[in-house]
Amino acid sequence: MEPLAHSAFRLELDPGVAHSMRLRSDRQAYRGVPACGVSANHNDATAIHVLATRFPIIRRMVGEQSFRVMAQRFIMCEPPRFPIALSYSESFPSFLRSQTHLTSMQYVSDIAELEVARYKAQHAADARPIDAKRSLAWQAEHADSVCVVLHPSAHLVASRFPIVTICQNNRNINGNFAFQRWQPEAALVTRPFREVEIRLLPPGGHTFIGALARGQTVARAARTAMDATSEFDPGKSLTILAEANAVIGFYQAV
């Protein structure tokens, strides 16, 4: 798999990150990693394959060799039970953050968080979403008294880095994706039907949908988002929820 560095968006990892992730056969290279090491056996190979399958974007970004090093370290720190559970690797993003405080590793970790959300959405329970037009109309009409039930696959990921843009660029085969600004982004991840969908949320969207998920009414969730940012537009976030088929039901607030 070709490293992302050769695509239109050139992702430059900090040299310190590249050094910390470099594969070396000498075990002395791993003395600085507490309670971790490197081993190679059939179980490790299976676990590495699982991680590579669940984090294809990270694997492409850092390269095959560097990914294997971090995967081996993670496996040594958190050995999986066999058969490997669906929840295994959910702590991989936090593990990556623990390896270094360099900015490059921090956005790699956030993208890994997005990949975890995508994997969890893929394996979430099925549920029939409400028709988008009906969903939008109902929420607008009963904003003060209605709460929404989100699809089981719905997950939110926020980052101070453009994780959605990087993810989209990675999936752009022709390599012509335009990367305009390095800015914070938040994502809504859903799988209302067969395919997992990742949507970029507008300002305040992450706060708004998060409040809905906690049981706030549409109106109260909107106020919560407005308190967080003056740029929040409730219409935009409601439209994204409807287009994502992320709502499966409503109920009256107590």
VENKAHU-V465914 format. One record per residue. N is the residue number from 1. RES is the residue in one letter. PHI is phi in radians with two decimals (NA if undefined). PSI is psi in radians with two decimals (* if undefined). OMEGA is omega in degrees with one decimal (NA if undefined). Layout:
# VENKAHU-V465914
N,RES,PHI,PSI,OMEGA
N,RES,PHI,PSI,OMEGA
This chain:
# VENKAHU-V465914
1,M,NA,2.25,-175.7
2,E,-1.23,2.31,178.0
3,P,-1.06,2.59,-179.2
4,L,-1.09,-0.39,-178.7
5,A,-1.04,-0.32,-179.2
6,H,-1.65,0.05,-180.0
7,S,-1.59,-3.07,-178.0
8,A,-1.09,-0.67,176.4
9,F,-1.64,1.95,-176.4
10,R,-1.55,1.89,180.0
11,L,-1.55,1.90,-177.6
12,E,-1.64,1.92,174.0
13,L,-1.35,2.46,176.3
14,D,-1.01,2.42,179.1
15,P,-0.94,-0.58,178.6
16,G,-1.13,-0.63,177.6
17,V,-1.19,-0.79,179.4
18,A,-1.02,-0.70,180.0
19,H,-1.15,-0.75,-177.3
20,S,-1.20,-0.35,-176.8
21,M,-1.82,0.04,-173.9
22,R,-1.26,2.36,179.4
23,L,-1.35,2.19,176.7
24,R,-2.39,2.41,-177.4
25,S,-1.33,-0.40,-178.2
26,D,-1.25,2.05,-179.3
27,R,-1.08,-0.39,179.7
28,Q,-1.07,-0.41,-178.1
29,A,-1.17,-0.29,-174.0
30,Y,-1.84,0.22,-178.3
31,R,-1.11,-0.44,-177.6
32,G,-1.44,0.01,-177.6
33,V,-1.85,1.83,-176.0
34,P,-1.03,2.33,173.2
35,A,1.02,0.33,-179.7
36,C,-2.25,2.79,177.4
37,G,-2.83,-2.81,-179.7
38,V,-2.32,2.29,174.3
39,S,-2.46,2.82,-177.8
40,A,-2.42,1.98,173.8
41,N,-2.63,-3.08,-175.0
42,H,-1.09,-0.75,-180.0
43,N,-1.10,-0.71,177.4
44,D,-1.08,-0.76,-179.2
45,A,-1.07,-0.70,178.2
46,T,-1.13,-0.79,-179.2
47,A,-1.13,-0.70,177.9
48,I,-1.10,-0.70,178.3
49,H,-1.09,-0.71,178.0
50,V,-1.07,-0.80,179.8
51,L,-1.11,-0.73,180.0
52,A,-1.11,-0.62,178.7
53,T,-1.23,-0.63,-176.5
54,R,-1.48,-0.32,-178.9
55,F,-2.24,1.04,-177.8
56,P,-1.13,-0.59,-179.2
57,I,-1.22,-0.79,177.7
58,I,-1.07,-0.73,179.7
59,R,-1.04,-0.73,-179.7
60,R,-1.24,-0.67,-177.7
61,M,-1.11,-0.83,-173.4
62,V,-1.62,-0.26,-178.7
63,G,1.68,2.68,-175.2
64,E,-1.03,-0.82,-174.2
65,Q,-1.14,-0.84,-179.6
66,S,-1.13,-0.65,179.2
67,F,-1.11,-0.72,-179.6
68,R,-1.09,-0.65,178.1
69,V,-1.08,-0.89,-178.3
70,M,-1.15,-0.62,177.7
71,A,-1.12,-0.74,179.1
72,Q,-1.11,-0.73,178.5
73,R,-1.11,-0.75,179.5
74,F,-1.08,-0.75,-179.1
75,I,-1.12,-0.67,178.4
76,M,-1.19,-0.59,179.0
77,C,-1.37,-0.63,-178.9
78,E,-2.30,1.34,-178.5
79,P,-1.06,2.32,-179.8
80,P,-1.42,2.73,169.7
81,R,-1.63,2.58,-178.4
82,F,-1.91,2.39,-0.3
83,P,-1.18,2.62,-175.4
84,I,-1.19,2.24,-177.4
85,A,-1.27,2.72,177.5
86,L,-1.07,-0.53,-177.7
87,S,-1.39,-0.20,-179.9
88,Y,-1.11,2.41,179.8
89,S,1.63,-0.07,178.3
90,E,-1.11,-0.43,179.0
91,S,-1.61,0.07,-179.7
92,F,-1.04,-0.73,178.1
93,P,-1.04,-0.78,179.6
94,S,-1.17,-0.56,175.3
95,F,-1.10,-0.77,178.6
96,L,-1.05,-0.73,179.1
97,R,-1.10,-0.56,-177.5
98,S,-1.27,-0.26,-175.5
99,Q,-1.36,-0.50,-179.4
100,T,-2.91,2.72,177.8
101,H,-1.72,0.14,179.4
102,L,-1.12,2.49,-177.3
103,T,-0.99,-0.69,-178.1
104,S,-0.99,-0.74,-179.8
105,M,-1.24,-0.50,-179.5
106,Q,-1.16,-0.74,179.5
107,Y,-1.34,-0.47,171.9
108,V,-1.09,-0.73,179.5
109,S,-1.12,-0.71,-180.0
110,D,-1.17,-0.64,176.3
111,I,-1.18,-0.64,174.7
112,A,-1.07,-0.64,176.7
113,E,-1.08,-0.70,178.5
114,L,-1.16,-0.65,178.4
115,E,-1.21,-0.59,174.8
116,V,-1.09,-0.79,179.0
117,A,-1.07,-0.70,179.5
118,R,-1.12,-0.73,-179.5
119,Y,-1.17,-0.72,179.0
120,K,-1.15,-0.65,177.5
121,A,-1.13,-0.69,-179.7
122,Q,-1.05,-0.61,-175.2
123,H,-1.83,0.19,178.6
124,A,-1.27,2.85,178.8
125,A,-1.13,2.59,177.1
126,D,-1.36,2.59,176.2
127,A,-2.76,2.55,-178.6
128,R,-1.51,2.07,178.9
129,P,-1.30,2.74,175.7
130,I,-1.35,2.55,178.0
131,D,-0.88,2.35,-173.2
132,A,-1.00,-0.79,-178.3
133,K,-1.16,-0.72,178.5
134,R,-1.14,-0.72,-180.0
135,S,-1.06,-0.84,-177.6
136,L,-1.12,-0.77,-178.3
137,A,-1.15,-0.75,-177.8
138,W,-1.13,-0.77,-179.3
139,Q,-1.14,-0.68,179.9
140,A,-1.19,-0.69,-175.5
141,E,-1.30,-0.58,-175.1
142,H,-2.06,0.61,-173.0
143,A,-1.00,-0.61,-175.1
144,D,-1.34,-0.35,-172.3
145,S,-2.19,-0.15,-174.0
146,V,-1.83,2.48,171.5
147,C,-1.97,2.70,-177.3
148,V,-1.93,2.67,173.4
149,V,-1.87,2.03,-178.0
150,L,-1.46,2.70,178.4
151,H,-1.03,2.48,179.9
152,P,-0.99,-0.40,-178.2
153,S,-1.50,-0.12,-173.9
154,A,-1.23,2.21,176.8
155,H,-2.40,2.59,178.6
156,L,-2.03,2.44,176.0
157,V,-2.40,2.19,177.9
158,A,-2.06,2.55,-178.4
159,S,-2.61,2.68,173.0
160,R,-1.46,0.11,178.3
161,F,-2.08,2.80,-178.1
162,P,-1.39,1.16,-173.0
163,I,-1.18,-0.59,-179.7
164,V,-1.21,-0.76,179.0
165,T,-1.08,-0.75,178.7
166,I,-1.10,-0.73,179.2
167,C,-1.11,-0.78,179.0
168,Q,-1.10,-0.72,179.7
169,N,-1.11,-0.67,179.9
170,N,-1.11,-0.54,-178.9
171,R,-1.57,-0.08,-179.3
172,N,-1.43,1.84,-171.9
173,I,-1.11,-0.70,-174.6
174,N,-1.40,-0.11,174.4
175,G,1.25,0.35,-177.8
176,N,-1.87,0.31,-179.0
177,F,-1.19,2.33,-177.3
178,A,-1.54,2.06,176.7
179,F,-1.74,1.97,-170.2
180,Q,-1.72,-0.89,-174.7
181,R,-2.41,2.52,176.0
182,W,-1.61,1.78,-174.2
183,Q,-2.60,2.84,178.4
184,P,-1.07,2.54,176.8
185,E,-2.47,2.65,175.6
186,A,-2.25,2.58,-174.7
187,A,-2.17,2.55,167.7
188,L,-1.90,2.12,-178.7
189,V,-1.93,2.20,-179.8
190,T,-2.48,2.79,170.6
191,R,-2.43,1.30,-177.8
192,P,-1.20,-0.47,-179.8
193,F,-2.23,-2.08,-176.2
194,R,-1.57,-0.64,-172.8
195,E,-1.78,2.51,174.3
196,V,-1.33,2.37,-179.5
197,E,-2.11,2.40,178.4
198,I,-2.09,2.14,-178.0
199,R,-2.08,2.43,174.9
200,L,-1.36,2.21,-179.3
201,L,-1.57,2.53,176.6
202,P,-1.31,2.98,178.8
203,P,-0.92,2.27,179.8
204,G,1.48,-0.17,-177.0
205,G,-1.11,-0.69,179.5
206,H,-1.10,-0.77,178.7
207,T,-1.12,-0.75,-178.4
208,F,-1.08,-0.92,-177.7
209,I,-1.20,-0.61,175.5
210,G,-1.07,-0.69,178.1
211,A,-1.17,-0.68,176.1
212,L,-1.08,-0.72,-179.5
213,A,-1.13,-0.47,179.2
214,R,-1.50,0.02,175.0
215,G,1.72,0.17,176.8
216,Q,-1.32,2.64,174.8
217,T,-1.16,2.88,179.7
218,V,-1.04,-0.76,-178.2
219,A,-1.14,-0.78,-179.0
220,R,-1.18,-0.68,178.5
221,A,-1.10,-0.65,178.1
222,A,-1.12,-0.72,178.6
223,R,-1.14,-0.67,177.7
224,T,-1.06,-0.75,179.9
225,A,-1.20,-0.66,178.8
226,M,-1.16,-0.59,176.4
227,D,-1.16,-0.52,-178.4
228,A,-1.38,-0.63,-180.0
229,T,-2.70,2.37,178.9
230,S,-1.26,-0.21,-179.2
231,E,-1.46,-0.07,-176.1
232,F,-1.14,2.31,176.7
233,D,-2.12,1.85,-176.8
234,P,-1.02,-0.61,-179.7
235,G,-1.06,-0.72,-179.5
236,K,-1.14,-0.76,-178.4
237,S,-1.21,-0.68,176.7
238,L,-1.12,-0.68,178.4
239,T,-1.12,-0.74,178.7
240,I,-1.11,-0.73,177.1
241,L,-1.02,-0.75,-179.3
242,A,-1.19,-0.81,-178.7
243,E,-1.13,-0.53,179.5
244,A,-1.42,-0.06,-176.9
245,N,0.91,0.77,-173.7
246,A,-1.61,-0.08,-178.2
247,V,-1.88,2.28,179.9
248,I,-2.02,-0.09,179.1
249,G,-3.10,3.00,177.9
250,F,-2.32,2.78,171.9
251,Y,-2.69,2.69,-178.2
252,Q,-1.35,2.38,177.8
253,A,-1.16,2.52,180.0
254,V,-1.34,*,NA
